[in-house]
Amino acid sequence: MFPIVLDTKTIHFILIGNGPLIEKRRAQLAEYGAVHLKLFHSMPEIEELKKAHIVYVADLPLPQAEEIAAACRDLGVLVNVEDVMHLCDFHTPSVIRRGDLLLSVSTGGKSPGLAKRLREYLSHLFGPEWNERLEDLAQKRLQWRAEGLDLKKVAANTDEYIEKKKWLA
């Protein structure tokens, strides 16, 4: 697995399903700002699938999910069939969000329960104050770059600042 963070405002999502899991995914994507989001209860027309970048499938019988996954792969569209690893091109990690700070935990789909528990554990270690810390560091970074410091020096300054503030002590 290779982790990436996507801008949900530019990605076209299709959700296919008919139940609580697909509704949960719809709510998550909406929470993260997805604006190009379509919901279907069964296999949409191929023309609809061609418009998608990412397709989530949940709450459907396996033969129907397999058909959708095959169609997506034929079109080069990334697909995730909830809890059917061999039909997934990607997995969605469990996340902690503190403003623009995003921490994610993934087990590659092997144990969503473990990912959830780790997320809960980390959420206690990284509370709401981390949003302010990130904003503080962002301002420092802008200042250091405006002073002409190269990326190596900015990274060193960042480390020194974190140590000085004892944020990770």
Chimera marker file (.cmm) of the C-alpha trace (Angstrom):
<marker_set name="trace">
<marker id="1" x="0.000" y="0.000" z="0.000" r="1" g="1" b="0" radius="0.5"/>
<marker id="2" x="1.113" y="3.548" z="-0.745" r="1" g="1" b="0" radius="0.5"/>
<marker id="3" x="-0.463" y="6.321" z="1.350" r="1" g="1" b="0" radius="0.5"/>
<marker id="4" x="-1.639" y="9.536" z="-0.298" r="1" g="1" b="0" radius="0.5"/>
<marker id="5" x="-3.917" y="12.392" z="0.698" r="1" g="1" b="0" radius="0.5"/>
<marker id="6" x="-6.455" y="13.494" z="-1.922" r="1" g="1" b="0" radius="0.5"/>
<marker id="7" x="-8.126" y="16.844" z="-2.444" r="1" g="1" b="0" radius="0.5"/>
<marker id="8" x="-11.770" y="15.820" z="-2.221" r="1" g="1" b="0" radius="0.5"/>
<marker id="9" x="-12.853" y="18.986" z="-4.017" r="1" g="1" b="0" radius="0.5"/>
<marker id="10" x="-11.262" y="17.820" z="-7.279" r="1" g="1" b="0" radius="0.5"/>
<marker id="11" x="-11.999" y="14.088" z="-7.194" r="1" g="1" b="0" radius="0.5"/>
<marker id="12" x="-15.163" y="12.611" z="-8.704" r="1" g="1" b="0" radius="0.5"/>
<marker id="13" x="-16.568" y="9.962" z="-6.368" r="1" g="1" b="0" radius="0.5"/>
<marker id="14" x="-19.268" y="7.426" z="-7.044" r="1" g="1" b="0" radius="0.5"/>
<marker id="15" x="-20.847" y="5.460" z="-4.232" r="1" g="1" b="0" radius="0.5"/>
<marker id="16" x="-22.742" y="2.315" z="-5.113" r="1" g="1" b="0" radius="0.5"/>
<marker id="17" x="-24.795" y="0.519" z="-2.519" r="1" g="1" b="0" radius="0.5"/>
<marker id="18" x="-27.899" y="0.396" z="-0.487" r="1" g="1" b="0" radius="0.5"/>
<marker id="19" x="-27.360" y="0.392" z="3.243" r="1" g="1" b="0" radius="0.5"/>
<marker id="20" x="-25.614" y="1.756" z="6.325" r="1" g="1" b="0" radius="0.5"/>
<marker id="21" x="-22.020" y="1.290" z="5.130" r="1" g="1" b="0" radius="0.5"/>
<marker id="22" x="-22.507" y="3.276" z="1.940" r="1" g="1" b="0" radius="0.5"/>
<marker id="23" x="-24.347" y="5.962" z="3.891" r="1" g="1" b="0" radius="0.5"/>
<marker id="24" x="-21.465" y="6.138" z="6.379" r="1" g="1" b="0" radius="0.5"/>
<marker id="25" x="-19.008" y="6.574" z="3.482" r="1" g="1" b="0" radius="0.5"/>
<marker id="26" x="-21.227" y="9.286" z="1.948" r="1" g="1" b="0" radius="0.5"/>
<marker id="27" x="-21.259" y="11.167" z="5.252" r="1" g="1" b="0" radius="0.5"/>
<marker id="28" x="-17.471" y="10.853" z="5.588" r="1" g="1" b="0" radius="0.5"/>
<marker id="29" x="-16.830" y="12.167" z="2.099" r="1" g="1" b="0" radius="0.5"/>
<marker id="30" x="-19.259" y="15.043" z="2.633" r="1" g="1" b="0" radius="0.5"/>
<marker id="31" x="-17.525" y="15.872" z="5.929" r="1" g="1" b="0" radius="0.5"/>
<marker id="32" x="-14.194" y="16.000" z="4.091" r="1" g="1" b="0" radius="0.5"/>
<marker id="33" x="-15.551" y="18.391" z="1.497" r="1" g="1" b="0" radius="0.5"/>
<marker id="34" x="-16.319" y="16.124" z="-1.459" r="1" g="1" b="0" radius="0.5"/>
<marker id="35" x="-18.278" y="18.160" z="-3.999" r="1" g="1" b="0" radius="0.5"/>
<marker id="36" x="-18.381" y="15.701" z="-6.925" r="1" g="1" b="0" radius="0.5"/>
<marker id="37" x="-20.269" y="12.862" z="-5.285" r="1" g="1" b="0" radius="0.5"/>
<marker id="38" x="-22.961" y="10.645" z="-6.813" r="1" g="1" b="0" radius="0.5"/>
<marker id="39" x="-24.854" y="7.833" z="-5.138" r="1" g="1" b="0" radius="0.5"/>
<marker id="40" x="-26.321" y="4.842" z="-6.984" r="1" g="1" b="0" radius="0.5"/>
<marker id="41" x="-28.146" y="1.877" z="-5.485" r="1" g="1" b="0" radius="0.5"/>
<marker id="42" x="-26.963" y="-0.517" z="-8.204" r="1" g="1" b="0" radius="0.5"/>
<marker id="43" x="-24.568" y="-0.591" z="-11.167" r="1" g="1" b="0" radius="0.5"/>
<marker id="44" x="-24.724" y="2.767" z="-12.961" r="1" g="1" b="0" radius="0.5"/>
<marker id="45" x="-24.371" y="3.190" z="-16.701" r="1" g="1" b="0" radius="0.5"/>
<marker id="46" x="-20.792" y="2.809" z="-17.958" r="1" g="1" b="0" radius="0.5"/>
<marker id="47" x="-20.824" y="6.482" z="-18.982" r="1" g="1" b="0" radius="0.5"/>
<marker id="48" x="-21.317" y="7.409" z="-15.313" r="1" g="1" b="0" radius="0.5"/>
<marker id="49" x="-18.449" y="5.164" z="-14.210" r="1" g="1" b="0" radius="0.5"/>
<marker id="50" x="-16.174" y="6.773" z="-16.811" r="1" g="1" b="0" radius="0.5"/>
<marker id="51" x="-16.628" y="10.132" z="-15.051" r="1" g="1" b="0" radius="0.5"/>
<marker id="52" x="-15.422" y="8.758" z="-11.711" r="1" g="1" b="0" radius="0.5"/>
<marker id="53" x="-11.934" y="8.786" z="-10.263" r="1" g="1" b="0" radius="0.5"/>
<marker id="54" x="-12.885" y="6.678" z="-7.243" r="1" g="1" b="0" radius="0.5"/>
<marker id="55" x="-15.764" y="4.268" z="-6.665" r="1" g="1" b="0" radius="0.5"/>
<marker id="56" x="-16.853" y="2.875" z="-3.306" r="1" g="1" b="0" radius="0.5"/>
<marker id="57" x="-19.110" y="-0.184" z="-3.233" r="1" g="1" b="0" radius="0.5"/>
<marker id="58" x="-20.865" y="-1.449" z="-0.107" r="1" g="1" b="0" radius="0.5"/>
<marker id="59" x="-23.977" y="-3.295" z="1.003" r="1" g="1" b="0" radius="0.5"/>
<marker id="60" x="-24.371" y="-5.224" z="-2.260" r="1" g="1" b="0" radius="0.5"/>
<marker id="61" x="-24.318" y="-8.980" z="-2.975" r="1" g="1" b="0" radius="0.5"/>
<marker id="62" x="-20.836" y="-10.240" z="-3.880" r="1" g="1" b="0" radius="0.5"/>
<marker id="63" x="-21.630" y="-11.103" z="-7.538" r="1" g="1" b="0" radius="0.5"/>
<marker id="64" x="-22.926" y="-7.573" z="-8.111" r="1" g="1" b="0" radius="0.5"/>
<marker id="65" x="-19.906" y="-6.050" z="-6.338" r="1" g="1" b="0" radius="0.5"/>
<marker id="66" x="-17.556" y="-8.193" z="-8.449" r="1" g="1" b="0" radius="0.5"/>
<marker id="67" x="-19.227" y="-6.997" z="-11.657" r="1" g="1" b="0" radius="0.5"/>
<marker id="68" x="-18.864" y="-3.354" z="-10.596" r="1" g="1" b="0" radius="0.5"/>
<marker id="69" x="-15.237" y="-3.839" z="-9.540" r="1" g="1" b="0" radius="0.5"/>
<marker id="70" x="-14.390" y="-5.465" z="-12.883" r="1" g="1" b="0" radius="0.5"/>
<marker id="71" x="-16.064" y="-2.636" z="-14.811" r="1" g="1" b="0" radius="0.5"/>
<marker id="72" x="-14.181" y="-0.024" z="-12.799" r="1" g="1" b="0" radius="0.5"/>
<marker id="73" x="-10.846" y="-1.735" z="-13.348" r="1" g="1" b="0" radius="0.5"/>
<marker id="74" x="-11.541" y="-2.042" z="-17.084" r="1" g="1" b="0" radius="0.5"/>
<marker id="75" x="-12.080" y="1.728" z="-17.123" r="1" g="1" b="0" radius="0.5"/>
<marker id="76" x="-9.022" y="2.511" z="-14.989" r="1" g="1" b="0" radius="0.5"/>
<marker id="77" x="-11.177" y="3.770" z="-12.117" r="1" g="1" b="0" radius="0.5"/>
<marker id="78" x="-10.002" y="3.032" z="-8.575" r="1" g="1" b="0" radius="0.5"/>
<marker id="79" x="-12.486" y="0.889" z="-6.666" r="1" g="1" b="0" radius="0.5"/>
<marker id="80" x="-13.014" y="-0.150" z="-3.067" r="1" g="1" b="0" radius="0.5"/>
<marker id="81" x="-15.499" y="-2.877" z="-2.240" r="1" g="1" b="0" radius="0.5"/>
<marker id="82" x="-16.133" y="-2.655" z="1.484" r="1" g="1" b="0" radius="0.5"/>
<marker id="83" x="-14.466" y="-5.532" z="3.352" r="1" g="1" b="0" radius="0.5"/>
<marker id="84" x="-13.614" y="-7.560" z="0.221" r="1" g="1" b="0" radius="0.5"/>
<marker id="85" x="-9.837" y="-7.121" z="0.008" r="1" g="1" b="0" radius="0.5"/>
<marker id="86" x="-9.272" y="-8.775" z="-3.361" r="1" g="1" b="0" radius="0.5"/>
<marker id="87" x="-11.745" y="-6.320" z="-4.937" r="1" g="1" b="0" radius="0.5"/>
<marker id="88" x="-10.038" y="-3.230" z="-3.505" r="1" g="1" b="0" radius="0.5"/>
<marker id="89" x="-7.499" y="-1.096" z="-5.323" r="1" g="1" b="0" radius="0.5"/>
<marker id="90" x="-7.089" y="0.985" z="-2.165" r="1" g="1" b="0" radius="0.5"/>
<marker id="91" x="-8.177" y="1.151" z="1.451" r="1" g="1" b="0" radius="0.5"/>
<marker id="92" x="-9.390" y="4.164" z="3.370" r="1" g="1" b="0" radius="0.5"/>
<marker id="93" x="-7.446" y="4.665" z="6.593" r="1" g="1" b="0" radius="0.5"/>
<marker id="94" x="-8.849" y="5.502" z="9.970" r="1" g="1" b="0" radius="0.5"/>
<marker id="95" x="-8.124" y="9.206" z="10.537" r="1" g="1" b="0" radius="0.5"/>
<marker id="96" x="-7.665" y="11.843" z="13.198" r="1" g="1" b="0" radius="0.5"/>
<marker id="97" x="-8.127" y="15.416" z="12.029" r="1" g="1" b="0" radius="0.5"/>
<marker id="98" x="-6.930" y="18.476" z="13.903" r="1" g="1" b="0" radius="0.5"/>
<marker id="99" x="-7.571" y="21.321" z="11.482" r="1" g="1" b="0" radius="0.5"/>
<marker id="100" x="-5.164" y="20.704" z="8.609" r="1" g="1" b="0" radius="0.5"/>
<marker id="101" x="-3.212" y="18.132" z="10.617" r="1" g="1" b="0" radius="0.5"/>
<marker id="102" x="-4.250" y="14.698" z="9.410" r="1" g="1" b="0" radius="0.5"/>
<marker id="103" x="-3.038" y="11.519" z="11.096" r="1" g="1" b="0" radius="0.5"/>
<marker id="104" x="-4.010" y="8.240" z="9.522" r="1" g="1" b="0" radius="0.5"/>
<marker id="105" x="-3.785" y="4.594" z="10.514" r="1" g="1" b="0" radius="0.5"/>
<marker id="106" x="-4.088" y="1.726" z="8.085" r="1" g="1" b="0" radius="0.5"/>
<marker id="107" x="-3.781" y="-2.014" z="8.354" r="1" g="1" b="0" radius="0.5"/>
<marker id="108" x="-4.088" y="-2.485" z="4.589" r="1" g="1" b="0" radius="0.5"/>
<marker id="109" x="-7.626" y="-3.708" z="5.125" r="1" g="1" b="0" radius="0.5"/>
<marker id="110" x="-6.467" y="-6.610" z="7.313" r="1" g="1" b="0" radius="0.5"/>
<marker id="111" x="-7.950" y="-5.353" z="10.582" r="1" g="1" b="0" radius="0.5"/>
<marker id="112" x="-10.192" y="-2.279" z="10.487" r="1" g="1" b="0" radius="0.5"/>
<marker id="113" x="-10.883" y="-2.896" z="14.187" r="1" g="1" b="0" radius="0.5"/>
<marker id="114" x="-7.199" y="-2.468" z="15.048" r="1" g="1" b="0" radius="0.5"/>
<marker id="115" x="-7.007" y="0.704" z="12.935" r="1" g="1" b="0" radius="0.5"/>
<marker id="116" x="-10.006" y="2.065" z="14.819" r="1" g="1" b="0" radius="0.5"/>
<marker id="117" x="-8.469" y="1.277" z="18.214" r="1" g="1" b="0" radius="0.5"/>
<marker id="118" x="-5.156" y="2.886" z="17.219" r="1" g="1" b="0" radius="0.5"/>
<marker id="119" x="-7.026" y="5.965" z="15.985" r="1" g="1" b="0" radius="0.5"/>
<marker id="120" x="-8.807" y="6.234" z="19.331" r="1" g="1" b="0" radius="0.5"/>
<marker id="121" x="-5.502" y="5.877" z="21.174" r="1" g="1" b="0" radius="0.5"/>
<marker id="122" x="-3.733" y="8.489" z="19.040" r="1" g="1" b="0" radius="0.5"/>
<marker id="123" x="-6.638" y="10.912" z="19.301" r="1" g="1" b="0" radius="0.5"/>
<marker id="124" x="-5.916" y="11.164" z="23.043" r="1" g="1" b="0" radius="0.5"/>
<marker id="125" x="-2.245" y="11.900" z="22.352" r="1" g="1" b="0" radius="0.5"/>
<marker id="126" x="-2.987" y="14.497" z="19.682" r="1" g="1" b="0" radius="0.5"/>
<marker id="127" x="-5.740" y="16.750" z="20.994" r="1" g="1" b="0" radius="0.5"/>
<marker id="128" x="-7.286" y="19.938" z="19.572" r="1" g="1" b="0" radius="0.5"/>
<marker id="129" x="-4.199" y="21.965" z="20.542" r="1" g="1" b="0" radius="0.5"/>
<marker id="130" x="-2.387" y="20.423" z="17.581" r="1" g="1" b="0" radius="0.5"/>
<marker id="131" x="-4.382" y="22.560" z="15.161" r="1" g="1" b="0" radius="0.5"/>
<marker id="132" x="-2.951" y="25.689" z="16.821" r="1" g="1" b="0" radius="0.5"/>
<marker id="133" x="0.532" y="24.156" z="16.860" r="1" g="1" b="0" radius="0.5"/>
<marker id="134" x="0.327" y="23.469" z="13.146" r="1" g="1" b="0" radius="0.5"/>
<marker id="135" x="-0.799" y="27.033" z="12.452" r="1" g="1" b="0" radius="0.5"/>
<marker id="136" x="2.071" y="28.332" z="14.601" r="1" g="1" b="0" radius="0.5"/>
<marker id="137" x="4.588" y="26.239" z="12.656" r="1" g="1" b="0" radius="0.5"/>
<marker id="138" x="3.044" y="27.237" z="9.323" r="1" g="1" b="0" radius="0.5"/>
<marker id="139" x="3.644" y="30.909" z="10.174" r="1" g="1" b="0" radius="0.5"/>
<marker id="140" x="7.206" y="30.150" z="11.254" r="1" g="1" b="0" radius="0.5"/>
<marker id="141" x="7.811" y="28.269" z="8.003" r="1" g="1" b="0" radius="0.5"/>
<marker id="142" x="6.522" y="31.184" z="5.927" r="1" g="1" b="0" radius="0.5"/>
<marker id="143" x="8.795" y="33.511" z="7.877" r="1" g="1" b="0" radius="0.5"/>
<marker id="144" x="11.846" y="31.289" z="7.436" r="1" g="1" b="0" radius="0.5"/>
<marker id="145" x="11.194" y="30.875" z="3.703" r="1" g="1" b="0" radius="0.5"/>
<marker id="146" x="10.722" y="34.668" z="3.338" r="1" g="1" b="0" radius="0.5"/>
<marker id="147" x="14.124" y="35.067" z="4.996" r="1" g="1" b="0" radius="0.5"/>
<marker id="148" x="15.556" y="32.946" z="2.193" r="1" g="1" b="0" radius="0.5"/>
<marker id="149" x="16.271" y="29.796" z="4.186" r="1" g="1" b="0" radius="0.5"/>
<marker id="150" x="16.517" y="26.607" z="2.137" r="1" g="1" b="0" radius="0.5"/>
<marker id="151" x="14.351" y="23.572" z="2.849" r="1" g="1" b="0" radius="0.5"/>
<marker id="152" x="17.081" y="21.810" z="4.821" r="1" g="1" b="0" radius="0.5"/>
<marker id="153" x="17.440" y="24.777" z="7.195" r="1" g="1" b="0" radius="0.5"/>
<marker id="154" x="13.651" y="25.155" z="7.470" r="1" g="1" b="0" radius="0.5"/>
<marker id="155" x="13.437" y="21.475" z="8.462" r="1" g="1" b="0" radius="0.5"/>
<marker id="156" x="16.170" y="21.960" z="11.062" r="1" g="1" b="0" radius="0.5"/>
<marker id="157" x="14.438" y="25.071" z="12.428" r="1" g="1" b="0" radius="0.5"/>
<marker id="158" x="11.175" y="23.138" z="12.603" r="1" g="1" b="0" radius="0.5"/>
<marker id="159" x="12.817" y="20.377" z="14.642" r="1" g="1" b="0" radius="0.5"/>
<marker id="160" x="14.439" y="22.916" z="16.973" r="1" g="1" b="0" radius="0.5"/>
<marker id="161" x="11.144" y="24.759" z="17.458" r="1" g="1" b="0" radius="0.5"/>
<marker id="162" x="9.252" y="21.532" z="18.279" r="1" g="1" b="0" radius="0.5"/>
<marker id="163" x="11.969" y="20.590" z="20.789" r="1" g="1" b="0" radius="0.5"/>
<marker id="164" x="11.946" y="24.088" z="22.335" r="1" g="1" b="0" radius="0.5"/>
<marker id="165" x="8.155" y="23.925" z="22.770" r="1" g="1" b="0" radius="0.5"/>
<marker id="166" x="8.413" y="20.326" z="24.105" r="1" g="1" b="0" radius="0.5"/>
<marker id="167" x="5.444" y="19.309" z="21.963" r="1" g="1" b="0" radius="0.5"/>
<marker id="168" x="6.645" y="15.725" z="21.575" r="1" g="1" b="0" radius="0.5"/>
<marker id="169" x="8.352" y="15.312" z="24.943" r="1" g="1" b="0" radius="0.5"/>
<link id1="1" id2="2" r="1" g="1" b="0" radius="0.2"/>
<link id1="2" id2="3" r="1" g="1" b="0" radius="0.2"/>
<link id1="3" id2="4" r="1" g="1" b="0" radius="0.2"/>
<link id1="4" id2="5" r="1" g="1" b="0" radius="0.2"/>
<link id1="5" id2="6" r="1" g="1" b="0" radius="0.2"/>
<link id1="6" id2="7" r="1" g="1" b="0" radius="0.2"/>
<link id1="7" id2="8" r="1" g="1" b="0" radius="0.2"/>
<link id1="8" id2="9" r="1" g="1" b="0" radius="0.2"/>
<link id1="9" id2="10" r="1" g="1" b="0" radius="0.2"/>
<link id1="10" id2="11" r="1" g="1" b="0" radius="0.2"/>
<link id1="11" id2="12" r="1" g="1" b="0" radius="0.2"/>
<link id1="12" id2="13" r="1" g="1" b="0" radius="0.2"/>
<link id1="13" id2="14" r="1" g="1" b="0" radius="0.2"/>
<link id1="14" id2="15" r="1" g="1" b="0" radius="0.2"/>
<link id1="15" id2="16" r="1" g="1" b="0" radius="0.2"/>
<link id1="16" id2="17" r="1" g="1" b="0" radius="0.2"/>
<link id1="17" id2="18" r="1" g="1" b="0" radius="0.2"/>
<link id1="18" id2="19" r="1" g="1" b="0" radius="0.2"/>
<link id1="19" id2="20" r="1" g="1" b="0" radius="0.2"/>
<link id1="20" id2="21" r="1" g="1" b="0" radius="0.2"/>
<link id1="21" id2="22" r="1" g="1" b="0" radius="0.2"/>
<link id1="22" id2="23" r="1" g="1" b="0" radius="0.2"/>
<link id1="23" id2="24" r="1" g="1" b="0" radius="0.2"/>
<link id1="24" id2="25" r="1" g="1" b="0" radius="0.2"/>
<link id1="25" id2="26" r="1" g="1" b="0" radius="0.2"/>
<link id1="26" id2="27" r="1" g="1" b="0" radius="0.2"/>
<link id1="27" id2="28" r="1" g="1" b="0" radius="0.2"/>
<link id1="28" id2="29" r="1" g="1" b="0" radius="0.2"/>
<link id1="29" id2="30" r="1" g="1" b="0" radius="0.2"/>
<link id1="30" id2="31" r="1" g="1" b="0" radius="0.2"/>
<link id1="31" id2="32" r="1" g="1" b="0" radius="0.2"/>
<link id1="32" id2="33" r="1" g="1" b="0" radius="0.2"/>
<link id1="33" id2="34" r="1" g="1" b="0" radius="0.2"/>
<link id1="34" id2="35" r="1" g="1" b="0" radius="0.2"/>
<link id1="35" id2="36" r="1" g="1" b="0" radius="0.2"/>
<link id1="36" id2="37" r="1" g="1" b="0" radius="0.2"/>
<link id1="37" id2="38" r="1" g="1" b="0" radius="0.2"/>
<link id1="38" id2="39" r="1" g="1" b="0" radius="0.2"/>
<link id1="39" id2="40" r="1" g="1" b="0" radius="0.2"/>
<link id1="40" id2="41" r="1" g="1" b="0" radius="0.2"/>
<link id1="41" id2="42" r="1" g="1" b="0" radius="0.2"/>
<link id1="42" id2="43" r="1" g="1" b="0" radius="0.2"/>
<link id1="43" id2="44" r="1" g="1" b="0" radius="0.2"/>
<link id1="44" id2="45" r="1" g="1" b="0" radius="0.2"/>
<link id1="45" id2="46" r="1" g="1" b="0" radius="0.2"/>
<link id1="46" id2="47" r="1" g="1" b="0" radius="0.2"/>
<link id1="47" id2="48" r="1" g="1" b="0" radius="0.2"/>
<link id1="48" id2="49" r="1" g="1" b="0" radius="0.2"/>
<link id1="49" id2="50" r="1" g="1" b="0" radius="0.2"/>
<link id1="50" id2="51" r="1" g="1" b="0" radius="0.2"/>
<link id1="51" id2="52" r="1" g="1" b="0" radius="0.2"/>
<link id1="52" id2="53" r="1" g="1" b="0" radius="0.2"/>
<link id1="53" id2="54" r="1" g="1" b="0" radius="0.2"/>
<link id1="54" id2="55" r="1" g="1" b="0" radius="0.2"/>
<link id1="55" id2="56" r="1" g="1" b="0" radius="0.2"/>
<link id1="56" id2="57" r="1" g="1" b="0" radius="0.2"/>
<link id1="57" id2="58" r="1" g="1" b="0" radius="0.2"/>
<link id1="58" id2="59" r="1" g="1" b="0" radius="0.2"/>
<link id1="59" id2="60" r="1" g="1" b="0" radius="0.2"/>
<link id1="60" id2="61" r="1" g="1" b="0" radius="0.2"/>
<link id1="61" id2="62" r="1" g="1" b="0" radius="0.2"/>
<link id1="62" id2="63" r="1" g="1" b="0" radius="0.2"/>
<link id1="63" id2="64" r="1" g="1" b="0" radius="0.2"/>
<link id1="64" id2="65" r="1" g="1" b="0" radius="0.2"/>
<link id1="65" id2="66" r="1" g="1" b="0" radius="0.2"/>
<link id1="66" id2="67" r="1" g="1" b="0" radius="0.2"/>
<link id1="67" id2="68" r="1" g="1" b="0" radius="0.2"/>
<link id1="68" id2="69" r="1" g="1" b="0" radius="0.2"/>
<link id1="69" id2="70" r="1" g="1" b="0" radius="0.2"/>
<link id1="70" id2="71" r="1" g="1" b="0" radius="0.2"/>
<link id1="71" id2="72" r="1" g="1" b="0" radius="0.2"/>
<link id1="72" id2="73" r="1" g="1" b="0" radius="0.2"/>
<link id1="73" id2="74" r="1" g="1" b="0" radius="0.2"/>
<link id1="74" id2="75" r="1" g="1" b="0" radius="0.2"/>
<link id1="75" id2="76" r="1" g="1" b="0" radius="0.2"/>
<link id1="76" id2="77" r="1" g="1" b="0" radius="0.2"/>
<link id1="77" id2="78" r="1" g="1" b="0" radius="0.2"/>
<link id1="78" id2="79" r="1" g="1" b="0" radius="0.2"/>
<link id1="79" id2="80" r="1" g="1" b="0" radius="0.2"/>
<link id1="80" id2="81" r="1" g="1" b="0" radius="0.2"/>
<link id1="81" id2="82" r="1" g="1" b="0" radius="0.2"/>
<link id1="82" id2="83" r="1" g="1" b="0" radius="0.2"/>
<link id1="83" id2="84" r="1" g="1" b="0" radius="0.2"/>
<link id1="84" id2="85" r="1" g="1" b="0" radius="0.2"/>
<link id1="85" id2="86" r="1" g="1" b="0" radius="0.2"/>
<link id1="86" id2="87" r="1" g="1" b="0" radius="0.2"/>
<link id1="87" id2="88" r="1" g="1" b="0" radius="0.2"/>
<link id1="88" id2="89" r="1" g="1" b="0" radius="0.2"/>
<link id1="89" id2="90" r="1" g="1" b="0" radius="0.2"/>
<link id1="90" id2="91" r="1" g="1" b="0" radius="0.2"/>
<link id1="91" id2="92" r="1" g="1" b="0" radius="0.2"/>
<link id1="92" id2="93" r="1" g="1" b="0" radius="0.2"/>
<link id1="93" id2="94" r="1" g="1" b="0" radius="0.2"/>
<link id1="94" id2="95" r="1" g="1" b="0" radius="0.2"/>
<link id1="95" id2="96" r="1" g="1" b="0" radius="0.2"/>
<link id1="96" id2="97" r="1" g="1" b="0" radius="0.2"/>
<link id1="97" id2="98" r="1" g="1" b="0" radius="0.2"/>
<link id1="98" id2="99" r="1" g="1" b="0" radius="0.2"/>
<link id1="99" id2="100" r="1" g="1" b="0" radius="0.2"/>
<link id1="100" id2="101" r="1" g="1" b="0" radius="0.2"/>
<link id1="101" id2="102" r="1" g="1" b="0" radius="0.2"/>
<link id1="102" id2="103" r="1" g="1" b="0" radius="0.2"/>
<link id1="103" id2="104" r="1" g="1" b="0" radius="0.2"/>
<link id1="104" id2="105" r="1" g="1" b="0" radius="0.2"/>
<link id1="105" id2="106" r="1" g="1" b="0" radius="0.2"/>
<link id1="106" id2="107" r="1" g="1" b="0" radius="0.2"/>
<link id1="107" id2="108" r="1" g="1" b="0" radius="0.2"/>
<link id1="108" id2="109" r="1" g="1" b="0" radius="0.2"/>
<link id1="109" id2="110" r="1" g="1" b="0" radius="0.2"/>
<link id1="110" id2="111" r="1" g="1" b="0" radius="0.2"/>
<link id1="111" id2="112" r="1" g="1" b="0" radius="0.2"/>
<link id1="112" id2="113" r="1" g="1" b="0" radius="0.2"/>
<link id1="113" id2="114" r="1" g="1" b="0" radius="0.2"/>
<link id1="114" id2="115" r="1" g="1" b="0" radius="0.2"/>
<link id1="115" id2="116" r="1" g="1" b="0" radius="0.2"/>
<link id1="116" id2="117" r="1" g="1" b="0" radius="0.2"/>
<link id1="117" id2="118" r="1" g="1" b="0" radius="0.2"/>
<link id1="118" id2="119" r="1" g="1" b="0" radius="0.2"/>
<link id1="119" id2="120" r="1" g="1" b="0" radius="0.2"/>
<link id1="120" id2="121" r="1" g="1" b="0" radius="0.2"/>
<link id1="121" id2="122" r="1" g="1" b="0" radius="0.2"/>
<link id1="122" id2="123" r="1" g="1" b="0" radius="0.2"/>
<link id1="123" id2="124" r="1" g="1" b="0" radius="0.2"/>
<link id1="124" id2="125" r="1" g="1" b="0" radius="0.2"/>
<link id1="125" id2="126" r="1" g="1" b="0" radius="0.2"/>
<link id1="126" id2="127" r="1" g="1" b="0" radius="0.2"/>
<link id1="127" id2="128" r="1" g="1" b="0" radius="0.2"/>
<link id1="128" id2="129" r="1" g="1" b="0" radius="0.2"/>
<link id1="129" id2="130" r="1" g="1" b="0" radius="0.2"/>
<link id1="130" id2="131" r="1" g="1" b="0" radius="0.2"/>
<link id1="131" id2="132" r="1" g="1" b="0" radius="0.2"/>
<link id1="132" id2="133" r="1" g="1" b="0" radius="0.2"/>
<link id1="133" id2="134" r="1" g="1" b="0" radius="0.2"/>
<link id1="134" id2="135" r="1" g="1" b="0" radius="0.2"/>
<link id1="135" id2="136" r="1" g="1" b="0" radius="0.2"/>
<link id1="136" id2="137" r="1" g="1" b="0" radius="0.2"/>
<link id1="137" id2="138" r="1" g="1" b="0" radius="0.2"/>
<link id1="138" id2="139" r="1" g="1" b="0" radius="0.2"/>
<link id1="139" id2="140" r="1" g="1" b="0" radius="0.2"/>
<link id1="140" id2="141" r="1" g="1" b="0" radius="0.2"/>
<link id1="141" id2="142" r="1" g="1" b="0" radius="0.2"/>
<link id1="142" id2="143" r="1" g="1" b="0" radius="0.2"/>
<link id1="143" id2="144" r="1" g="1" b="0" radius="0.2"/>
<link id1="144" id2="145" r="1" g="1" b="0" radius="0.2"/>
<link id1="145" id2="146" r="1" g="1" b="0" radius="0.2"/>
<link id1="146" id2="147" r="1" g="1" b="0" radius="0.2"/>
<link id1="147" id2="148" r="1" g="1" b="0" radius="0.2"/>
<link id1="148" id2="149" r="1" g="1" b="0" radius="0.2"/>
<link id1="149" id2="150" r="1" g="1" b="0" radius="0.2"/>
<link id1="150" id2="151" r="1" g="1" b="0" radius="0.2"/>
<link id1="151" id2="152" r="1" g="1" b="0" radius="0.2"/>
<link id1="152" id2="153" r="1" g="1" b="0" radius="0.2"/>
<link id1="153" id2="154" r="1" g="1" b="0" radius="0.2"/>
<link id1="154" id2="155" r="1" g="1" b="0" radius="0.2"/>
<link id1="155" id2="156" r="1" g="1" b="0" radius="0.2"/>
<link id1="156" id2="157" r="1" g="1" b="0" radius="0.2"/>
<link id1="157" id2="158" r="1" g="1" b="0" radius="0.2"/>
<link id1="158" id2="159" r="1" g="1" b="0" radius="0.2"/>
<link id1="159" id2="160" r="1" g="1" b="0" radius="0.2"/>
<link id1="160" id2="161" r="1" g="1" b="0" radius="0.2"/>
<link id1="161" id2="162" r="1" g="1" b="0" radius="0.2"/>
<link id1="162" id2="163" r="1" g="1" b="0" radius="0.2"/>
<link id1="163" id2="164" r="1" g="1" b="0" radius="0.2"/>
<link id1="164" id2="165" r="1" g="1" b="0" radius="0.2"/>
<link id1="165" id2="166" r="1" g="1" b="0" radius="0.2"/>
<link id1="166" id2="167" r="1" g="1" b="0" radius="0.2"/>
<link id1="167" id2="168" r="1" g="1" b="0" radius="0.2"/>
<link id1="168" id2="169" r="1" g="1" b="0" radius="0.2"/>
</marker_set>
